[in-house]
Amino acid sequence: MFIPCGIKVCTPGAHLHFSELTSDLMKKIFPLPIYTAFLLLFILNLPKGSTQPKVPAPPATRTVFEYLTKEDEIVKLTIETDLTTIIENKKTNQYFPGALITEEGQSYKIELKPRGRYRRKVSDIPPLKIKFSKKGLRAQGLDSLNEIKLVLPWHDNAESDELVIKEYLIYRMFERLTPMSIRARLVRLTLRDTHVEKSKKTMYAILVEDEEETAVRLKGKLVEEYGIPMDSMVTNQAALVAVFQYMIGNTDWEIPMIRNIRLLRAPESGKIVVLPYDFDFSGFVSAPYASPASESGLKTVRDRFLMANGIKADSLKWATQTLKASKKDLLDICLSKYLPRSTSDQMIAYLETYFHQISEKDEVPQFLKMPMTD
């Protein structure tokens, strides 16, 4: 084989750099048209903006919560389990076997256990935690995050269904305000009691993402430490939670005692983010069993009490302005196709009392008593 003088031979593992083949030498080896074509081909194949091609990030794996639900639409699900035995043992934390079936007929083996506090006591069927098989989820190509919370009506009637839908709308309102929120999705659920032949109930229910999934999605770390000082918090988020809870008339929450909130430590700043959940004791929902927190001094959940100890005034003002700017979106959410128009009008009227109160200045007083109604 003839090798022109001055050309380096590439051996295995060696790299031939174009700069090593000088222009003069190339012109001696190749005729000008071939040299020009070679040079043009080389330039066109140079990587753009990087010496290495960028490898696209792999798509995020969906969770079973995301797979089963849709953000703005209701899906139909069926759960089959020994409901009679679960109800008889609702004070325990024991898991019971069951199956979850989608509208398309896909079936999952699940485990269910009673959860919650007050609703566990007063409801016909307690709120439940659903646990899926991690192995089964991985086999389907889903993430191994395998738990979902299930909120059910407290009685088997239309009024209780309305209460569930109203609470779901609160989740949607807070999710509209900030991505730092807990996801909740409304479903049409059929419960089949395998203990009783041909026993089934159909109702509205809420699927709420589990705290571990919230932490993974928001890239934070769950914190379970009582009495955390306010200067350790993301103060604007804490203020947004406080003013939002005031707007919906909810006093059934507390940051120091981690009551009906989740705390996440943000990875960049190390500050703690407050995420609210469980809104059935709010004036917006007005559940028959709800009562205001004793420390609020309120007589009814329809009245409002601002729980903002330690939150700076400028953060509260920012939160108030944020809600004011989002008024139309929040009121639009109340116009749910799953509720009678009269119920939607009542919810809008309740929120309007808040917006009327802050219409002149961006400040929220400690109390707001609602006018007496018949």
NORKATA-V851368 format. One line per field, one symbol per residue. ss: DSSP state (H for helix, E for strand, - for the rest). phi: phi as a letter, one per 20 degrees, with the letter a starting at -180 (. if undefined). burial: # if it has 24 or more other ideal C-beta (glycine too) atoms within 12 Angstrom, else .. A space follows every 50 residues. Layout:
ss->???
phi->???
burial->???
This chain:
ss->-----------------HHH--HHHHHHH--HHHHHHHHHHHHH------ -------------HHHHH------EEEEEEE-HHHHHH-------EEEEE EE----EEEEEEEE---HHHHH-----EEEEE-HHHHHH-------EEEE E------HHHHHHHHHHHHHHHHHHHH------EEEEEEEEEE-----EE EEEEEEEEE-HHHHHHH--EEEE------HHHE-HHHHHHHHHHHHHH-- ---E----E-EEEEEE-----EEEEE-----------------HHH---- ---EE-------HHHHHHHHHHHHH-HHHHHHHH------HHHHHHHHHH HHHHHHH---------EE------
phi->.edgfneeefegneceefffeffffffffdfgffffffffffffeffema ecfeefffffffefgffedcfdceddccddaefgffffdfeedfecfacd cefenfdcfcccbfbncffffeegdfgcddcefffffffendfefcccec ddffcebfffgffffffgffgffffffbffbeeccecdddddeffcfleb cdbebdedfffffgfffeldcfdccfmffffeeffffffffffffffemd deaafgelelbddcefffemfddecebmdfeeffelfgefbfffffmeeb fffcbedcgneffffffffffffffdgfffffffeefecfffffffffff fffffffdfebecdffcbefffcf
burial->.........................#........................ ............#######....##########..##..#....##.### ##.....#########..##.###########....#....##.###### ####.....###################.##############....... #.################.#..#....#.#..################## #####..########.....#################..####..#.#.# ########..#...######.###.##..##.##.#.##...##..##.# #.###.##.....#...#.#....
